[in-house]
């Protein structure tokens, strides 16, 4: 090996002698990344590469791996929590709809629609009702009120019926109902026991 000092910049270079260019092992400076044939001092930046070899090359890699694992665990926990909340919400919603469909007020609404001639003239026979009724029930003791928006489909067509009910004692009865005919016109129906239909 020969140490050569540049006259212009004063940089000290170490030249490996006695080997051919094909057999010289190249070394990469850990500071500037310059590749050179062997040596302990970087030709380009003058850093002590021998000292750099004793230092851990990537001290932050374990921390990065740990953060990556924690990040994946956090994502899994977040997705699981969101899924559980969604399932609880959907279960509660399904419970509300089930309770509404099984209520006496809703059963009275379906019974009224099945027996009403005006609505059956629009939708026909073999009535089928929507799976998810919309509405509300307010009951306090022997008095109460309820309202439902029921989708009805039959052999002739389909329509939406809004049924308004009242409670007297333990019995729910339909006070009035509104449906849309084949032309999209809203028509009111009053049970016959309260004065017929109009």
N, CA and C atoms as a LAMMPS dump frame, in Angstrom:
ITEM: TIMESTEP
0
ITEM: NUMBER OF ATOMS
594
ITEM: BOX BOUNDS ff ff ff
-5.0000000000000000e+02 5.0000000000000000e+02
-5.0000000000000000e+02 5.0000000000000000e+02
-5.0000000000000000e+02 5.0000000000000000e+02
ITEM: ATOMS id mol type element x y z
1 1 1 N 0.828 -1.191 0
2 1 2 C 0 0 0
3 1 3 C 0.87 1.252 0
4 2 1 N 0.397 2.271 -0.694
5 2 2 C 1.097 3.544 -0.754
6 2 3 C 0.143 4.652 -0.348
7 3 1 N 0.626 5.553 0.516
8 3 2 C -0.169 6.732 0.883
9 3 3 C 0.251 7.877 -0.018
10 4 1 N -0.7 8.444 -0.732
11 4 2 C -0.441 9.534 -1.669
12 4 3 C -1.24 10.743 -1.212
13 5 1 N -0.556 11.92 -1.133
14 5 2 C -1.203 13.162 -0.721
15 5 3 C -1.357 14.048 -1.94
16 6 1 N -2.592 14.527 -2.174
17 6 2 C -2.866 15.403 -3.318
18 6 3 C -2.218 16.762 -3.073
19 7 1 N -1.543 17.265 -4.075
20 7 2 C -0.872 18.566 -3.95
21 7 3 C -1.853 19.728 -3.893
22 8 1 N -3.001 19.564 -4.561
23 8 2 C -3.946 20.678 -4.651
24 8 3 C -4.854 20.769 -3.415
25 9 1 N -5.422 19.65 -2.999
26 9 2 C -6.373 19.704 -1.881
27 9 3 C -5.84 19.118 -0.594
28 10 1 N -4.72 18.411 -0.643
29 10 2 C -4.127 17.838 0.554
30 10 3 C -4.783 16.553 1.017
31 11 1 N -5.676 15.973 0.207
32 11 2 C -6.36 14.73 0.585
33 11 3 C -5.385 13.569 0.543
34 12 1 N -5.413 12.767 1.593
35 12 2 C -4.532 11.603 1.651
36 12 3 C -5.262 10.404 1.057
37 13 1 N -4.674 9.765 0.082
38 13 2 C -5.242 8.599 -0.578
39 13 3 C -4.325 7.414 -0.361
40 14 1 N -4.942 6.253 -0.199
41 14 2 C -4.151 5.035 -0.027
42 14 3 C -4.328 4.159 -1.259
43 15 1 N -3.241 3.818 -1.898
44 15 2 C -3.246 3.056 -3.14
45 15 3 C -2.785 1.643 -2.846
46 16 1 N -3.604 0.675 -3.266
47 16 2 C -3.264 -0.738 -3.078
48 16 3 C -2.444 -1.19 -4.278
49 17 1 N -1.296 -1.733 -4.038
50 17 2 C -0.403 -2.185 -5.11
51 17 3 C -0.246 -3.69 -5.063
52 18 1 N 0.178 -4.245 -6.17
53 18 2 C 0.471 -5.674 -6.236
54 18 3 C -0.728 -6.529 -6.539
55 19 1 N -1.879 -5.94 -6.87
56 19 2 C -3.072 -6.713 -7.236
57 19 3 C -3.649 -6.144 -8.513
58 20 1 N -4.357 -6.967 -9.196
59 20 2 C -5.006 -6.531 -10.433
60 20 3 C -6.366 -5.935 -10.096
61 21 1 N -6.922 -5.241 -11.052
62 21 2 C -8.201 -4.575 -10.818
63 21 3 C -9.325 -5.557 -10.598
64 22 1 N -9.221 -6.774 -11.145
65 22 2 C -10.313 -7.745 -11.003
66 22 3 C -10.329 -8.382 -9.632
67 23 1 N -9.173 -8.408 -8.923
68 23 2 C -9.109 -9.076 -7.63
69 23 3 C -9.235 -8.116 -6.45
70 24 1 N -9.31 -6.822 -6.693
71 24 2 C -9.421 -5.849 -5.617
72 24 3 C -10.829 -5.885 -5.045
73 25 1 N -10.931 -6.021 -3.718
74 25 2 C -12.246 -6.009 -3.07
75 25 3 C -12.663 -4.562 -2.83
76 26 1 N -13.873 -4.245 -3.216
77 26 2 C -14.394 -2.885 -3.093
78 26 3 C -15.066 -2.713 -1.737
79 27 1 N -14.832 -1.56 -1.128
80 27 2 C -15.405 -1.233 0.173
81 27 3 C -16.253 0.026 0.029
82 28 1 N -17.427 0.01 0.664
83 28 2 C -18.333 1.163 0.597
84 28 3 C -18.221 1.971 1.883
85 29 1 N -18.014 3.26 1.713
86 29 2 C -17.911 4.146 2.879
87 29 3 C -19.274 4.256 3.554
88 30 1 N -19.356 4.005 4.86
89 30 2 C -20.652 4.079 5.541
90 30 3 C -21.179 5.494 5.718
91 31 1 N -20.34 6.505 5.45
92 31 2 C -20.747 7.9 5.646
93 31 3 C -21.25 8.547 4.355
94 32 1 N -20.44 8.428 3.288
95 32 2 C -20.822 9.087 2.029
96 32 3 C -21.259 8.106 0.957
97 33 1 N -21.045 6.787 1.169
98 33 2 C -21.477 5.785 0.213
99 33 3 C -20.519 5.564 -0.942
100 34 1 N -19.371 6.201 -0.923
101 34 2 C -18.405 6.059 -2.023
102 34 3 C -17.747 4.683 -1.954
103 35 1 N -17.661 4.023 -3.11
104 35 2 C -17.025 2.706 -3.186
105 35 3 C -15.57 2.864 -3.627
106 36 1 N -14.669 2.157 -2.934
107 36 2 C -13.242 2.266 -3.236
108 36 3 C -12.57 0.925 -2.924
109 37 1 N -11.384 0.701 -3.474
110 37 2 C -10.683 -0.567 -3.235
111 37 3 C -9.996 -0.578 -1.874
112 38 1 N -10.661 -1.165 -0.855
113 38 2 C -10.076 -1.347 0.465
114 38 3 C -9.748 -0.047 1.164
115 39 1 N -8.938 -0.138 2.225
116 39 2 C -8.5 1.041 2.957
117 39 3 C -9.323 1.307 4.185
118 40 1 N -8.737 2.045 5.118
119 40 2 C -9.428 2.414 6.349
120 40 3 C -9.924 3.848 6.323
121 41 1 N -9.367 4.648 5.405
122 41 2 C -9.772 6.047 5.262
123 41 3 C -10.493 6.212 3.934
124 42 1 N -11.67 6.881 3.94
125 42 2 C -12.429 7.105 2.704
126 42 3 C -11.69 8.106 1.834
127 43 1 N -11.511 7.751 0.56
128 43 2 C -10.804 8.613 -0.376
129 43 3 C -11.589 9.895 -0.641
130 44 1 N -12.907 9.783 -0.616
131 44 2 C -13.741 10.921 -0.995
132 44 3 C -13.977 11.889 0.165
133 45 1 N -14.41 11.353 1.342
134 45 2 C -14.761 12.251 2.444
135 45 3 C -13.738 12.251 3.58
136 46 1 N -12.765 11.306 3.546
137 46 2 C -11.725 11.258 4.562
138 46 3 C -12.158 10.667 5.886
139 47 1 N -13.308 10.007 5.933
140 47 2 C -13.809 9.432 7.177
141 47 3 C -13.036 8.175 7.536
142 48 1 N -12.977 7.874 8.833
143 48 2 C -12.311 6.681 9.326
144 48 3 C -13.302 5.52 9.246
145 49 1 N -13.147 4.688 8.211
146 49 2 C -14.083 3.589 8.003
147 49 3 C -13.854 2.463 8.99
148 50 1 N -12.649 2.333 9.52
149 50 2 C -12.366 1.292 10.509
150 50 3 C -13.167 1.54 11.782
151 51 1 N -13.275 2.797 12.173
152 51 2 C -14.062 3.14 13.349
153 51 3 C -15.556 2.914 13.1
154 52 1 N -15.981 3.18 11.873
155 52 2 C -17.397 3.046 11.542
156 52 3 C -17.841 1.601 11.592
157 53 1 N -16.942 0.644 11.365
158 53 2 C -17.318 -0.769 11.373
159 53 3 C -17.706 -1.244 12.766
160 54 1 N -17.204 -0.575 13.806
161 54 2 C -17.53 -0.964 15.183
162 54 3 C -18.882 -0.431 15.626
163 55 1 N -19.485 0.471 14.835
164 55 2 C -20.777 1.069 15.175
165 55 3 C -21.876 0.258 14.499
166 56 1 N -23.001 0.063 15.181
167 56 2 C -24.131 -0.663 14.597
168 56 3 C -24.641 0.107 13.397
169 57 1 N -24.756 -0.612 12.279
170 57 2 C -25.13 0.052 11.022
171 57 3 C -26.539 0.618 11.073
172 58 1 N -27.482 -0.139 11.611
173 58 2 C -28.89 0.305 11.645
174 58 3 C -29.411 0.196 13.072
175 59 1 N -29.123 1.166 13.914
176 59 2 C -29.561 1.069 15.309
177 59 3 C -31.066 1.191 15.48
178 60 1 N -31.764 1.707 14.481
179 60 2 C -33.197 1.941 14.641
180 60 3 C -34.038 0.82 14.061
181 61 1 N -33.428 -0.214 13.492
182 61 2 C -34.199 -1.281 12.879
183 61 3 C -35.079 -2.024 13.872
184 62 1 N -34.551 -2.428 15.082
185 62 2 C -35.442 -3.102 16.035
186 62 3 C -36.63 -2.24 16.434
187 63 1 N -36.422 -0.939 16.601
188 63 2 C -37.516 -0.045 16.965
189 63 3 C -38.555 0.012 15.857
190 64 1 N -38.038 0.034 14.6
191 64 2 C -38.971 0.064 13.475
192 64 3 C -39.792 -1.212 13.427
193 65 1 N -39.133 -2.364 13.665
194 65 2 C -39.852 -3.636 13.653
195 65 3 C -40.902 -3.666 14.749
196 66 1 N -40.509 -3.176 15.966
197 66 2 C -41.451 -3.162 17.075
198 66 3 C -42.629 -2.246 16.775
199 67 1 N -42.344 -1.086 16.202
200 67 2 C -43.433 -0.172 15.849
201 67 3 C -44.338 -0.78 14.79
202 68 1 N -43.732 -1.523 13.832
203 68 2 C -44.534 -2.156 12.797
204 68 3 C -45.475 -3.194 13.377
205 69 1 N -44.98 -4.002 14.334
206 69 2 C -45.819 -5.007 14.983
207 69 3 C -46.937 -4.349 15.769
208 70 1 N -46.597 -3.303 16.528
209 70 2 C -47.616 -2.594 17.296
210 70 3 C -48.643 -1.951 16.388
211 71 1 N -48.188 -1.426 15.241
212 71 2 C -49.114 -0.801 14.3
213 71 3 C -50.098 -1.825 13.741
214 72 1 N -49.588 -3.016 13.396
215 72 2 C -50.479 -4.06 12.882
216 72 3 C -51.461 -4.519 13.95
217 73 1 N -50.972 -4.664 15.185
218 73 2 C -51.871 -5.061 16.269
219 73 3 C -52.94 -4.01 16.514
220 74 1 N -52.537 -2.738 16.442
221 74 2 C -53.496 -1.648 16.639
222 74 3 C -54.57 -1.675 15.55
223 75 1 N -54.148 -1.924 14.309
224 75 2 C -55.117 -1.993 13.209
225 75 3 C -56.086 -3.147 13.412
226 76 1 N -55.555 -4.309 13.824
227 76 2 C -56.417 -5.475 14.04
228 76 3 C -57.415 -5.207 15.16
229 77 1 N -56.933 -4.609 16.259
230 77 2 C -57.831 -4.287 17.37
231 77 3 C -58.883 -3.263 16.967
232 78 1 N -58.464 -2.28 16.166
233 78 2 C -59.419 -1.255 15.716
234 78 3 C -60.5 -1.862 14.839
235 79 1 N -60.092 -2.702 13.888
236 79 2 C -61.061 -3.35 12.99
237 79 3 C -62.005 -4.246 13.787
238 80 1 N -61.449 -4.988 14.757
239 80 2 C -62.285 -5.865 15.585
240 80 3 C -63.293 -5.059 16.393
241 81 1 N -62.839 -3.937 16.977
242 81 2 C -63.738 -3.103 17.778
243 81 3 C -64.856 -2.516 16.921
244 82 1 N -64.494 -2.029 15.726
245 82 2 C -65.515 -1.463 14.826
246 82 3 C -66.516 -2.539 14.415
247 83 1 N -66.006 -3.742 14.133
248 83 2 C -66.882 -4.848 13.731
249 83 3 C -67.846 -5.208 14.851
250 84 1 N -67.331 -5.266 16.087
251 84 2 C -68.185 -5.606 17.226
252 84 3 C -69.257 -4.541 17.45
253 85 1 N -68.861 -3.265 17.343
254 85 2 C -69.839 -2.178 17.517
255 85 3 C -70.909 -2.245 16.44
256 86 1 N -70.476 -2.527 15.2
257 86 2 C -71.438 -2.631 14.1
258 86 3 C -72.401 -3.792 14.314
259 87 1 N -71.885 -4.935 14.784
260 87 2 C -72.743 -6.092 15.022
261 87 3 C -73.741 -5.803 16.15
262 88 1 N -73.278 -5.118 17.196
263 88 2 C -74.18 -4.769 18.292
264 88 3 C -75.275 -3.819 17.807
265 89 1 N -74.876 -2.841 16.971
266 89 2 C -75.858 -1.884 16.446
267 89 3 C -76.887 -2.582 15.56
268 90 1 N -76.392 -3.455 14.649
269 90 2 C -77.312 -4.157 13.763
270 90 3 C -78.21 -5.106 14.543
271 91 1 N -77.649 -5.738 15.584
272 91 2 C -78.466 -6.619 16.409
273 91 3 C -79.557 -5.856 17.144
274 92 1 N -79.202 -4.691 17.66
275 92 2 C -80.204 -3.869 18.347
276 92 3 C -81.285 -3.401 17.389
277 93 1 N -80.845 -3.007 16.175
278 93 2 C -81.805 -2.544 15.17
279 93 3 C -82.739 -3.671 14.761
280 94 1 N -82.163 -4.868 14.553
281 94 2 C -82.999 -6.015 14.188
282 94 3 C -83.969 -6.347 15.31
283 95 1 N -83.517 -6.212 16.567
284 95 2 C -84.41 -6.463 17.702
285 95 3 C -85.571 -5.493 17.744
286 96 1 N -85.283 -4.226 17.427
287 96 2 C -86.354 -3.214 17.412
288 96 3 C -87.375 -3.53 16.325
289 97 1 N -86.875 -3.885 15.108
290 97 2 C -87.792 -4.211 14.015
291 97 3 C -88.61 -5.464 14.33
292 98 1 N -87.969 -6.448 14.969
293 98 2 C -88.69 -7.668 15.316
294 98 3 C -89.793 -7.368 16.329
295 99 1 N -89.465 -6.56 17.334
296 99 2 C -90.465 -6.197 18.338
297 99 3 C -91.603 -5.412 17.705
298 100 1 N -91.255 -4.544 16.73
299 100 2 C -92.289 -3.748 16.084
300 100 3 C -93.22 -4.638 15.262
301 101 1 N -92.648 -5.584 14.51
302 101 2 C -93.477 -6.474 13.679
303 101 3 C -94.344 -7.395 14.526
304 102 1 N -93.835 -7.77 15.701
305 102 2 C -94.589 -8.694 16.548
306 102 3 C -95.571 -7.979 17.483
307 103 1 N -95.618 -6.651 17.405
308 103 2 C -96.522 -5.903 18.281
309 103 3 C -97.968 -6.035 17.809
310 104 1 N -98.9 -5.868 18.728
311 104 2 C -100.33 -5.933 18.401
312 104 3 C -100.729 -4.802 17.466
313 105 1 N -100.076 -3.653 17.608
314 105 2 C -100.413 -2.51 16.752
315 105 3 C -100.071 -2.814 15.293
316 106 1 N -98.89 -3.38 15.052
317 106 2 C -98.519 -3.678 13.665
318 106 3 C -99.381 -4.801 13.091
319 107 1 N -99.691 -5.784 13.913
320 107 2 C -100.563 -6.869 13.44
321 107 3 C -101.932 -6.325 13.047
322 108 1 N -102.43 -5.358 13.819
323 108 2 C -103.716 -4.729 13.473
324 108 3 C -103.613 -3.971 12.156
325 109 1 N -102.441 -3.366 11.879
326 109 2 C -102.24 -2.655 10.615
327 109 3 C -102.285 -3.613 9.433
328 110 1 N -101.566 -4.732 9.545
329 110 2 C -101.578 -5.718 8.459
330 110 3 C -102.979 -6.273 8.238
331 111 1 N -103.674 -6.561 9.321
332 111 2 C -105.026 -7.107 9.204
333 111 3 C -105.956 -6.11 8.507
334 112 1 N -105.799 -4.835 8.84
335 112 2 C -106.617 -3.806 8.192
336 112 3 C -106.333 -3.743 6.692
337 113 1 N -105.059 -3.781 6.305
338 113 2 C -104.683 -3.698 4.892
339 113 3 C -105.192 -4.914 4.132
340 114 1 N -105.099 -6.093 4.724
341 114 2 C -105.559 -7.317 4.05
342 114 3 C -107.062 -7.277 3.76
343 115 1 N -107.831 -6.641 4.636
344 115 2 C -109.289 -6.653 4.509
345 115 3 C -109.857 -5.41 3.837
346 116 1 N -109.003 -4.451 3.48
347 116 2 C -109.516 -3.218 2.88
348 116 3 C -109.665 -3.389 1.365
349 117 1 N -110.857 -3.146 0.858
350 117 2 C -111.145 -3.359 -0.559
351 117 3 C -110.439 -2.352 -1.448
352 118 1 N -110.347 -1.104 -1.017
353 118 2 C -109.719 -0.071 -1.851
354 118 3 C -108.24 -0.371 -2.078
355 119 1 N -107.554 -0.775 -1.04
356 119 2 C -106.122 -1.086 -1.182
357 119 3 C -105.938 -2.34 -2.026
358 120 1 N -106.809 -3.327 -1.831
359 120 2 C -106.697 -4.561 -2.609
360 120 3 C -107.004 -4.326 -4.075
361 121 1 N -107.827 -3.335 -4.406
362 121 2 C -108.082 -2.997 -5.807
363 121 3 C -106.822 -2.469 -6.488
364 122 1 N -105.921 -1.906 -5.705
365 122 2 C -104.679 -1.369 -6.255
366 122 3 C -103.609 -2.446 -6.38
367 123 1 N -103.428 -3.248 -5.341
368 123 2 C -102.322 -4.213 -5.322
369 123 3 C -102.749 -5.621 -5.703
370 124 1 N -104.034 -5.959 -5.608
371 124 2 C -104.492 -7.3 -5.951
372 124 3 C -104.465 -8.23 -4.753
373 125 1 N -104.336 -9.53 -5.042
374 125 2 C -104.366 -10.547 -3.988
375 125 3 C -102.944 -11 -3.629
376 126 1 N -102.895 -12.012 -2.743
377 126 2 C -101.615 -12.577 -2.278
378 126 3 C -100.673 -11.468 -1.779
379 127 1 N -101.153 -10.729 -0.807
380 127 2 C -100.387 -9.588 -0.315
381 127 3 C -99.113 -10.025 0.416
382 128 1 N -98.063 -9.286 0.145
383 128 2 C -96.792 -9.474 0.846
384 128 3 C -96.343 -8.132 1.402
385 129 1 N -95.853 -8.159 2.621
386 129 2 C -95.474 -6.931 3.307
387 129 3 C -93.952 -6.827 3.405
388 130 1 N -93.456 -5.599 3.438
389 130 2 C -92.019 -5.368 3.548
390 130 3 C -91.449 -5.943 4.839
391 131 1 N -90.184 -6.35 4.794
392 131 2 C -89.561 -6.977 5.958
393 131 3 C -89.288 -5.974 7.074
394 132 1 N -89.013 -4.724 6.695
395 132 2 C -88.622 -3.725 7.7
396 132 3 C -89.68 -2.623 7.751
397 133 1 N -90.581 -2.695 8.719
398 133 2 C -91.582 -1.614 8.851
399 133 3 C -90.968 -0.39 9.501
400 134 1 N -91.451 0.769 9.105
401 134 2 C -91.007 2.02 9.717
402 134 3 C -92.174 2.648 10.455
403 135 1 N -91.892 3.177 11.622
404 135 2 C -92.968 3.79 12.369
405 135 3 C -92.612 3.947 13.83
406 136 1 N -93.63 4.153 14.645
407 136 2 C -93.42 4.366 16.076
408 136 3 C -94.662 3.92 16.837
409 137 1 N -94.42 3.539 18.097
410 137 2 C -95.5 3.122 18.981
411 137 3 C -95.361 3.883 20.298
412 138 1 N -96.426 4.523 20.724
413 138 2 C -96.445 5.232 22.01
414 138 3 C -97.622 4.71 22.807
415 139 1 N -97.31 4.095 23.938
416 139 2 C -98.367 3.48 24.741
417 139 3 C -98.137 3.781 26.211
418 140 1 N -99.223 4.131 26.903
419 140 2 C -99.168 4.403 28.332
420 140 3 C -100.454 3.877 28.957
421 141 1 N -100.327 2.731 29.585
422 141 2 C -101.5 2.121 30.199
423 141 3 C -102.501 1.654 29.149
424 142 1 N -103.742 2.117 29.292
425 142 2 C -104.806 1.711 28.372
426 142 3 C -104.923 2.629 27.166
427 143 1 N -104.087 3.646 27.084
428 143 2 C -104.139 4.562 25.956
429 143 3 C -102.809 4.53 25.199
430 144 1 N -102.898 4.819 23.909
431 144 2 C -101.684 4.833 23.107
432 144 3 C -101.974 5.232 21.674
433 145 1 N -100.905 5.463 20.921
434 145 2 C -101.016 5.817 19.509
435 145 3 C -99.841 5.191 18.77
436 146 1 N -100.069 4.856 17.53
437 146 2 C -99.024 4.233 16.72
438 146 3 C -99.17 4.682 15.278
439 147 1 N -98.052 4.659 14.582
440 147 2 C -98.032 5.034 13.157
441 147 3 C -97.036 4.133 12.441
442 148 1 N -97.445 3.59 11.302
443 148 2 C -96.572 2.703 10.525
444 148 3 C -96.601 3.1 9.051
445 149 1 N -95.467 2.911 8.407
446 149 2 C -95.372 3.069 6.966
447 149 3 C -95.062 1.692 6.399
448 150 1 N -96.063 1.09 5.778
449 150 2 C -95.98 -0.313 5.372
450 150 3 C -95.957 -0.403 3.848
451 151 1 N -94.985 -1.157 3.341
452 151 2 C -94.935 -1.428 1.902
453 151 3 C -95.689 -2.712 1.603
454 152 1 N -96.6 -2.636 0.621
455 152 2 C -97.463 -3.764 0.301
456 152 3 C -97.301 -4.111 -1.182
457 153 1 N -97.197 -5.398 -1.46
458 153 2 C -97.062 -5.853 -2.837
459 153 3 C -98.034 -7.003 -3.067
460 154 1 N -98.724 -6.962 -4.224
461 154 2 C -99.685 -8.007 -4.567
462 154 3 C -99.569 -8.415 -6.015
463 155 1 N -100.605 -9.105 -6.517
464 155 2 C -100.577 -9.622 -7.887
465 155 3 C -100.722 -8.511 -8.927
466 156 1 N -101.288 -7.371 -8.567
467 156 2 C -101.488 -6.275 -9.519
468 156 3 C -100.414 -5.196 -9.441
469 157 1 N -99.849 -5.03 -8.309
470 157 2 C -98.858 -3.966 -8.155
471 157 3 C -98.456 -3.803 -6.705
472 158 1 N -97.918 -2.636 -6.399
473 158 2 C -97.472 -2.374 -5.039
474 158 3 C -97.783 -0.938 -4.668
475 159 1 N -97.803 -0.689 -3.365
476 159 2 C -98.065 0.643 -2.857
477 159 3 C -97.505 0.751 -1.432
478 160 1 N -97.54 1.965 -0.922
479 160 2 C -97.109 2.221 0.448
480 160 3 C -98.295 2.778 1.227
481 161 1 N -98.54 2.179 2.375
482 161 2 C -99.695 2.566 3.179
483 161 3 C -99.213 3.123 4.512
484 162 1 N -99.682 4.295 4.863
485 162 2 C -99.409 4.872 6.18
486 162 3 C -100.646 4.64 7.039
487 163 1 N -100.44 3.908 8.118
488 163 2 C -101.548 3.522 8.989
489 163 3 C -101.4 4.226 10.342
490 164 1 N -102.487 4.846 10.794
491 164 2 C -102.505 5.532 12.084
492 164 3 C -103.464 4.778 13.008
493 165 1 N -102.969 4.384 14.165
494 165 2 C -103.764 3.581 15.086
495 165 3 C -103.887 4.255 16.45
496 166 1 N -104.933 3.847 17.169
497 166 2 C -105.131 4.288 18.546
498 166 3 C -105.409 3.067 19.406
499 167 1 N -105.103 3.222 20.672
500 167 2 C -105.293 2.122 21.601
501 167 3 C -106.391 2.471 22.598
502 168 1 N -107.288 1.506 22.807
503 168 2 C -108.347 1.66 23.787
504 168 3 C -108.378 0.385 24.617
505 169 1 N -108.003 0.515 25.858
506 169 2 C -107.888 -0.684 26.694
507 169 3 C -106.684 -1.497 26.247
508 170 1 N -106.924 -2.764 25.895
509 170 2 C -105.866 -3.627 25.393
510 170 3 C -105.945 -3.806 23.878
511 171 1 N -106.838 -3.049 23.218
512 171 2 C -107.085 -3.261 21.793
513 171 3 C -106.582 -2.083 20.97
514 172 1 N -105.873 -2.403 19.887
515 172 2 C -105.448 -1.395 18.913
516 172 3 C -106.425 -1.414 17.742
517 173 1 N -106.809 -0.231 17.295
518 173 2 C -107.688 -0.134 16.129
519 173 3 C -107.179 0.969 15.213
520 174 1 N -107.464 0.822 13.924
521 174 2 C -107.007 1.775 12.915
522 174 3 C -107.928 2.979 12.904
523 175 1 N -107.347 4.147 13.089
524 175 2 C -108.131 5.384 13.041
525 175 3 C -108.274 5.868 11.611
526 176 1 N -107.196 5.829 10.862
527 176 2 C -107.225 6.232 9.451
528 176 3 C -105.982 5.677 8.761
529 177 1 N -106.018 5.668 7.442
530 177 2 C -104.88 5.187 6.649
531 177 3 C -104.809 5.966 5.347
532 178 1 N -103.613 6.105 4.824
533 178 2 C -103.392 6.82 3.563
534 178 3 C -102.558 5.922 2.646
535 179 1 N -102.997 5.756 1.407
536 179 2 C -102.257 4.939 0.446
537 179 3 C -102.174 5.681 -0.89
538 180 1 N -101.301 5.205 -1.763
539 180 2 C -101.166 5.772 -3.105
540 180 3 C -101.791 4.82 -4.111
541 181 1 N -102.647 5.367 -4.995
542 181 2 C -103.261 4.517 -6.01
543 181 3 C -102.317 4.322 -7.194
544 182 1 N -102.833 3.729 -8.266
545 182 2 C -102.007 3.415 -9.439
546 182 3 C -101.469 4.651 -10.146
547 183 1 N -102.065 5.807 -9.9
548 183 2 C -101.646 7.053 -10.545
549 183 3 C -100.793 7.922 -9.62
550 184 1 N -100.446 7.391 -8.464
551 184 2 C -99.626 8.144 -7.52
552 184 3 C -100.385 9.138 -6.681
553 185 1 N -101.719 9.054 -6.709
554 185 2 C -102.552 9.97 -5.936
555 185 3 C -102.767 9.399 -4.537
556 186 1 N -102.56 10.224 -3.527
557 186 2 C -102.769 9.778 -2.163
558 186 3 C -104.254 9.784 -1.82
559 187 1 N -104.707 8.678 -1.257
560 187 2 C -106.113 8.556 -0.891
561 187 3 C -106.218 8.13 0.573
562 188 1 N -107.199 8.704 1.261
563 188 2 C -107.41 8.421 2.677
564 188 3 C -108.486 7.359 2.834
565 189 1 N -108.268 6.453 3.766
566 189 2 C -109.231 5.398 4.061
567 189 3 C -109.598 5.484 5.535
568 190 1 N -110.907 5.501 5.804
569 190 2 C -111.393 5.495 7.192
570 190 3 C -112.153 4.192 7.402
571 191 1 N -111.88 3.454 8.456
572 191 2 C -112.6 2.203 8.703
573 191 3 C -114.104 2.412 8.717
574 192 1 N -114.826 1.41 8.25
575 192 2 C -116.279 1.509 8.11
576 192 3 C -116.962 1.764 9.439
577 193 1 N -116.428 1.23 10.501
578 193 2 C -117.074 1.386 11.814
579 193 3 C -117.02 2.841 12.288
580 194 1 N -116.179 3.657 11.598
581 194 2 C -116.1 5.064 11.985
582 194 3 C -116.656 5.978 10.892
583 195 1 N -117.498 5.408 10.049
584 195 2 C -118.168 6.282 9.107
585 195 3 C -117.879 5.969 7.674
586 196 1 N -117.28 4.797 7.349
587 196 2 C -117.073 4.445 5.971
588 196 3 C -115.842 5.054 5.41
589 197 1 N -115.601 4.876 4.096
590 197 2 C -114.381 5.361 3.435
591 197 3 C -114.695 6.537 2.577
592 198 1 N -113.668 7.348 2.307
593 198 2 C -113.853 8.542 1.481
594 198 3 C -112.687 8.671 0.537
